[in-house]
Amino acid sequence: MKKIVLILLSLIFIFSFMGCSKKSNEVVVYTSTDQVFSEPVLREFQKRTGIRVKMVFDTEETKSTGLVNRLIAEKNSPRCDVFWSNDPLRVEILKQKGILQPYISPSARDIPARFKDPEGYWTGFSGRIRVILVNKKLVDKQNYPHSAKDMLDPKWKGQFALANPLFGTTSFHIASLFVLWGDRRARDFLEKIKENGLKLASSNGEVARWVALGKVKFGFVDNDDAFSMIKEGYPVEMIIPDQDGEGTLFMPNAVAMIKGAPDPENARKMIDFLLSPATEEMLAKAVCRQIPLHPGATPPEGMPDISHIKTMDVDYSLVGKKMEEIIPYLRDWLSGL
């Protein structure tokens, strides 16, 4: 009887070891990039590799912030392998909180250094720019706004919109202005646009819809939001702002591996795929019309190559730190709207 028990225990140990050593055939990806754009890319990876992708998406209203908070909460017991952020601001925050681990992908060799973390904690790829969307029926072409500073002009009082700066790419935009201009000038700007009748929307998508429907005459959105309204046939036009000044904000996607990722091997494969020219081509051809970073890659129809767009000269790591710093001020600022 004792011998039988020993044999059974040995078999249990062997099978348990086999189960533990079995390689996972899945990768868990959290992404704040719109599901309609990111899901086809993730499914293409699944199709090419046979690796099952478990996808977790963010909401439009809490874009990036919701998943960042979830990753922070899971720090001591990570469930995610890869975070695909719709901007580098959130991955910088996660890096500073010790939630990421570095990985330098061979796919990123040709991506310019300014779009990569120097220590390899995150890498940027296809991105969007901030644009001004104008209702052509309400604004004559010769009077189009061409700068963020136009929101200060009394002639636009109560006729322009911006999304909530605590979330999404608008928070990235505002934090970038704080870095570029300094705190005093940036706070003065925000106070003055509030005095000039800023209409605050819940998201960039809502800003674009307001412009399309004539609720406001213009608003700041991302180029994918602008293209959506153009495609739907609304009387709107997209303007790339500040091309004679400090440039517009370029917002690359950013991908990072989570520290203690359950499946680091598949995480690396996923990151290699996301940083490849093939993925940038998919995103350029998609409705989001994202702009590639690989040299020589074809930009989306209707958009110039990244080398022909004047972009803001900001350090993304400083923007990430500044965003954390200005949150209390922004909450107070929002309370008056």
C-alpha positions as CSV (number, residue, x, y, z in Angstrom):
1,M,0.0,0.0,0.0
2,K,2.8,2.3,0.9
3,K,4.5,1.6,-2.4
4,I,1.4,2.4,-4.3
5,V,1.0,5.8,-2.5
6,L,4.6,6.6,-3.3
7,I,4.0,5.8,-7.0
8,L,0.9,8.0,-7.1
9,L,2.7,10.9,-5.4
10,S,5.5,10.6,-7.9
11,L,3.1,10.6,-10.8
12,I,1.4,13.7,-9.4
13,F,4.7,15.5,-9.1
14,I,5.7,14.6,-12.6
15,F,2.4,15.8,-14.1
16,S,2.5,18.9,-12.0
17,F,6.0,19.7,-13.2
18,M,4.9,19.1,-16.8
19,G,2.0,21.4,-16.4
20,C,4.2,24.1,-14.9
21,S,6.8,23.9,-17.6
22,K,4.3,24.0,-20.4
23,K,4.7,27.1,-22.4
24,S,1.8,29.6,-22.6
25,N,0.3,30.2,-25.9
26,E,-1.2,33.6,-25.1
27,V,-0.2,37.2,-24.4
28,V,-2.2,39.7,-22.4
29,V,-2.3,43.2,-23.9
30,Y,-3.8,46.3,-22.3
31,T,-4.4,49.1,-24.8
32,S,-5.7,52.6,-24.6
33,T,-5.7,53.0,-28.4
34,D,-9.3,52.9,-29.7
35,Q,-10.5,49.3,-30.1
36,V,-11.7,49.9,-33.7
37,F,-8.0,50.6,-34.6
38,S,-6.1,48.4,-32.2
39,E,-8.1,45.2,-32.4
40,P,-7.5,44.4,-36.1
41,V,-3.7,44.8,-35.5
42,L,-3.8,42.5,-32.5
43,R,-5.9,39.9,-34.4
44,E,-3.4,40.1,-37.2
45,F,-0.6,39.2,-34.8
46,Q,-2.7,36.3,-33.5
47,K,-3.3,35.1,-37.1
48,R,0.4,35.3,-38.0
49,T,1.8,33.7,-34.9
50,G,-0.9,31.4,-33.5
51,I,-0.5,33.1,-30.1
52,R,-3.8,33.9,-28.5
53,V,-4.2,37.6,-27.6
54,K,-6.2,38.5,-24.6
55,M,-7.2,42.2,-25.2
56,V,-8.2,44.7,-22.5
57,F,-9.4,48.1,-23.8
58,D,-9.9,51.4,-22.2
59,T,-13.0,53.7,-22.4
60,E,-13.0,56.9,-24.4
61,E,-13.8,59.0,-21.4
62,T,-10.9,57.7,-19.2
63,K,-8.5,57.1,-22.1
64,S,-5.2,55.6,-20.8
65,T,-6.0,56.8,-17.2
66,G,-8.2,53.8,-16.4
67,L,-5.6,51.2,-17.6
68,V,-2.7,53.1,-16.0
69,N,-4.5,52.9,-12.6
70,R,-5.2,49.2,-13.1
71,L,-1.6,48.5,-13.9
72,I,-0.5,50.4,-10.8
73,A,-3.0,48.4,-8.7
74,E,-1.6,45.1,-10.2
75,K,2.0,46.1,-9.7
76,N,2.7,43.3,-7.1
77,S,0.8,40.7,-9.1
78,P,0.9,41.6,-12.8
79,R,-1.7,40.1,-15.1
80,C,-0.6,42.1,-18.2
81,D,2.3,41.4,-20.5
82,V,2.3,44.4,-22.8
83,F,0.8,47.9,-22.5
84,W,0.1,49.6,-25.8
85,S,-0.6,53.2,-25.0
86,N,-2.1,55.8,-27.3
87,D,0.7,58.2,-26.2
88,P,4.0,58.1,-24.4
89,L,2.8,60.1,-21.4
90,R,1.3,57.1,-19.6
91,V,4.2,54.8,-20.2
92,E,6.5,57.5,-18.7
93,I,4.3,57.6,-15.6
94,L,4.5,53.8,-15.4
95,K,8.2,53.8,-15.8
96,Q,8.6,56.3,-13.0
97,K,6.5,54.0,-10.7
98,G,8.6,51.0,-11.5
99,I,5.9,49.1,-13.4
100,L,7.9,48.5,-16.6
101,Q,10.9,46.5,-17.6
102,P,13.2,47.5,-20.5
103,Y,13.2,45.8,-23.8
104,I,15.0,47.1,-26.9
105,S,13.3,45.5,-29.9
106,P,15.2,44.9,-33.2
107,S,12.1,46.2,-35.0
108,A,12.7,49.6,-33.6
109,R,16.2,50.0,-35.1
110,D,15.1,52.6,-37.7
111,I,12.7,54.6,-35.4
112,P,14.2,58.0,-34.6
113,A,15.8,58.2,-31.1
114,R,13.6,61.1,-30.0
115,F,10.6,58.7,-30.0
116,K,12.3,56.1,-27.8
117,D,13.1,55.9,-24.1
118,P,16.9,56.0,-23.9
119,E,16.9,53.2,-21.4
120,G,14.5,51.0,-23.4
121,Y,11.5,51.1,-21.2
122,W,9.2,52.1,-24.0
123,T,9.3,52.7,-27.7
124,G,7.1,54.9,-29.9
125,F,5.6,54.0,-33.2
126,S,2.9,55.3,-35.6
127,G,1.3,58.5,-34.2
128,R,-1.2,61.3,-34.5
129,I,-1.0,65.0,-34.4
130,R,-3.1,67.6,-32.7
131,V,-5.2,69.5,-35.2
132,I,-7.8,72.2,-35.4
133,L,-11.2,71.1,-36.8
134,V,-13.2,73.9,-38.3
135,N,-16.8,74.1,-39.4
136,K,-16.6,75.5,-42.9
137,K,-20.2,76.7,-42.9
138,L,-19.6,78.8,-39.9
139,V,-16.1,80.2,-40.6
140,D,-14.7,81.8,-43.7
141,K,-11.4,80.3,-44.9
142,Q,-9.6,83.6,-44.5
143,N,-10.6,83.6,-40.9
144,Y,-9.6,80.1,-40.0
145,P,-7.7,79.7,-36.7
146,H,-4.2,78.4,-37.1
147,S,-2.9,78.3,-33.5
148,A,-3.7,77.3,-30.0
149,K,-3.4,81.0,-29.2
150,D,-6.4,81.7,-31.3
151,M,-8.6,80.4,-28.4
152,L,-7.6,83.7,-26.6
153,D,-9.1,85.9,-29.3
154,P,-12.4,87.6,-28.1
155,K,-13.9,87.1,-31.6
156,W,-14.2,83.3,-30.8
157,K,-15.7,83.8,-27.3
158,G,-17.9,80.8,-26.5
159,Q,-17.3,79.3,-30.0
160,F,-14.5,76.8,-29.4
161,A,-14.0,73.5,-27.6
162,L,-11.5,71.3,-25.9
163,A,-11.7,67.9,-24.3
164,N,-11.3,67.3,-20.5
165,P,-7.5,67.8,-19.9
166,L,-7.4,65.2,-17.2
167,F,-7.8,62.4,-19.7
168,G,-6.5,61.2,-23.1
169,T,-4.4,63.1,-25.5
170,T,-5.7,66.5,-24.3
171,S,-3.9,65.9,-21.0
172,F,-0.8,65.2,-23.0
173,H,-1.3,68.4,-25.0
174,I,-1.8,70.6,-21.9
175,A,1.2,69.0,-20.1
176,S,3.3,69.6,-23.2
177,L,2.4,73.3,-23.1
178,F,3.4,73.5,-19.4
179,V,6.8,72.1,-20.4
180,L,7.2,74.2,-23.5
181,W,6.0,77.5,-22.0
182,G,6.6,77.2,-18.3
183,D,4.0,77.0,-15.5
184,R,3.2,80.7,-15.3
185,R,2.4,81.2,-19.0
186,A,0.5,77.9,-19.3
187,R,-1.7,78.6,-16.3
188,D,-2.4,82.1,-17.6
189,F,-3.4,80.6,-20.9
190,L,-5.8,78.1,-19.3
191,E,-7.4,80.8,-17.2
192,K,-7.9,83.1,-20.2
193,I,-9.4,80.5,-22.5
194,K,-11.9,79.7,-19.6
195,E,-12.7,83.4,-19.4
196,N,-13.2,83.4,-23.2
197,G,-16.0,80.9,-23.0
198,L,-14.3,77.5,-23.6
199,K,-16.7,74.7,-24.1
200,L,-15.5,71.6,-22.3
201,A,-16.2,68.2,-23.8
202,S,-15.8,64.8,-22.4
203,S,-13.6,63.5,-25.2
204,N,-11.9,64.5,-28.5
205,G,-14.7,62.6,-30.3
206,E,-17.3,64.8,-28.7
207,V,-15.3,67.9,-29.6
208,A,-15.2,66.7,-33.2
209,R,-19.0,66.0,-33.2
210,W,-19.8,69.4,-31.8
211,V,-17.8,71.1,-34.5
212,A,-19.4,68.9,-37.2
213,L,-22.9,69.8,-35.9
214,G,-22.2,73.5,-35.5
215,K,-22.4,73.6,-31.8
216,V,-19.0,75.3,-31.8
217,K,-17.0,76.8,-34.7
218,F,-13.7,75.0,-34.1
219,G,-12.0,72.7,-31.6
220,F,-8.8,70.9,-30.9
221,V,-8.8,67.2,-31.6
222,D,-6.5,64.4,-32.9
223,N,-6.2,63.9,-36.7
224,D,-8.1,60.6,-36.4
225,D,-11.1,62.4,-34.9
226,A,-11.0,65.0,-37.7
227,F,-10.8,62.3,-40.4
228,S,-13.8,60.5,-38.9
229,M,-16.0,63.7,-39.4
230,I,-14.6,64.3,-42.9
231,K,-15.4,60.7,-43.9
232,E,-18.9,61.1,-42.6
233,G,-19.4,64.0,-45.0
234,Y,-19.7,66.9,-42.5
235,P,-18.7,70.4,-43.6
236,V,-15.5,70.4,-41.7
237,E,-11.8,71.0,-42.5
238,M,-8.6,70.0,-40.7
239,I,-5.8,72.5,-40.0
240,I,-2.3,71.6,-38.8
241,P,-1.7,74.3,-36.3
242,D,1.4,76.4,-35.4
243,Q,3.4,75.5,-38.5
244,D,4.9,79.0,-38.5
245,G,5.6,78.9,-34.8
246,E,6.4,76.2,-32.3
247,G,4.8,73.4,-34.1
248,T,2.0,71.0,-33.3
249,L,2.1,68.2,-30.9
250,F,3.0,64.8,-32.3
251,M,1.8,61.9,-30.2
252,P,3.2,58.5,-31.1
253,N,1.8,55.3,-29.8
254,A,4.1,53.7,-27.2
255,V,4.5,50.1,-26.3
256,A,6.2,48.7,-23.2
257,M,6.7,45.4,-21.4
258,I,5.3,45.1,-17.9
259,K,7.7,44.2,-15.1
260,G,7.1,40.6,-14.1
261,A,5.0,39.9,-17.2
262,P,3.4,36.5,-17.0
263,D,4.7,35.6,-20.4
264,P,7.8,37.7,-21.3
265,E,8.7,35.6,-24.4
266,N,5.3,36.3,-26.0
267,A,5.5,39.9,-24.8
268,R,8.7,40.4,-26.7
269,K,7.1,38.9,-29.9
270,M,4.1,41.2,-29.5
271,I,6.3,44.3,-29.1
272,D,8.4,43.3,-32.1
273,F,5.3,43.0,-34.2
274,L,3.8,46.3,-33.0
275,L,7.1,48.1,-33.8
276,S,7.4,46.7,-37.3
277,P,6.8,48.6,-40.6
278,A,3.9,46.2,-41.3
279,T,2.0,47.5,-38.3
280,E,2.7,51.1,-39.2
281,E,1.4,50.4,-42.7
282,M,-1.8,48.9,-41.2
283,L,-2.3,52.0,-39.0
284,A,-1.6,54.4,-41.9
285,K,-4.3,52.7,-44.0
286,A,-6.8,52.4,-41.3
287,V,-9.5,55.1,-40.6
288,C,-7.2,56.5,-37.9
289,R,-4.7,57.6,-40.6
290,Q,-1.7,57.3,-38.2
291,I,1.6,58.7,-39.4
292,P,4.5,56.2,-39.6
293,L,7.9,56.7,-38.0
294,H,9.9,54.3,-40.0
295,P,11.9,56.3,-42.6
296,G,10.4,56.0,-46.1
297,A,7.1,54.6,-44.9
298,T,4.1,55.9,-46.8
299,P,2.0,58.4,-44.8
300,P,-1.8,58.0,-44.8
301,E,-3.7,59.7,-47.7
302,G,-4.3,63.3,-47.0
303,M,-1.4,63.6,-44.5
304,P,2.2,64.8,-45.0
305,D,5.2,62.7,-44.1
306,I,6.4,63.3,-40.5
307,S,9.5,65.0,-41.9
308,H,7.3,67.7,-43.4
309,I,5.3,68.5,-40.2
310,K,6.7,71.0,-37.7
311,T,6.3,69.3,-34.4
312,M,6.7,70.6,-30.8
313,D,10.1,70.1,-29.4
314,V,9.3,68.6,-26.1
315,D,10.9,65.9,-23.9
316,Y,8.3,63.2,-23.3
317,S,9.8,62.2,-20.0
318,L,9.5,65.8,-18.7
319,V,5.9,65.9,-20.0
320,G,5.1,62.7,-18.1
321,K,6.5,64.2,-14.9
322,K,4.7,67.5,-15.5
323,M,1.3,65.7,-16.0
324,E,1.5,64.2,-12.5
325,E,2.5,67.5,-11.0
326,I,-0.3,69.6,-12.6
327,I,-3.2,67.3,-11.9
328,P,-4.3,69.1,-8.6
329,Y,-4.2,72.4,-10.5
330,L,-6.3,71.0,-13.4
331,R,-8.9,69.7,-11.0
332,D,-9.3,73.1,-9.5
333,W,-9.4,74.7,-12.9
334,L,-12.1,72.3,-14.0
335,S,-14.3,73.1,-11.0
336,G,-14.9,76.6,-12.4
337,L,-16.3,75.3,-15.7
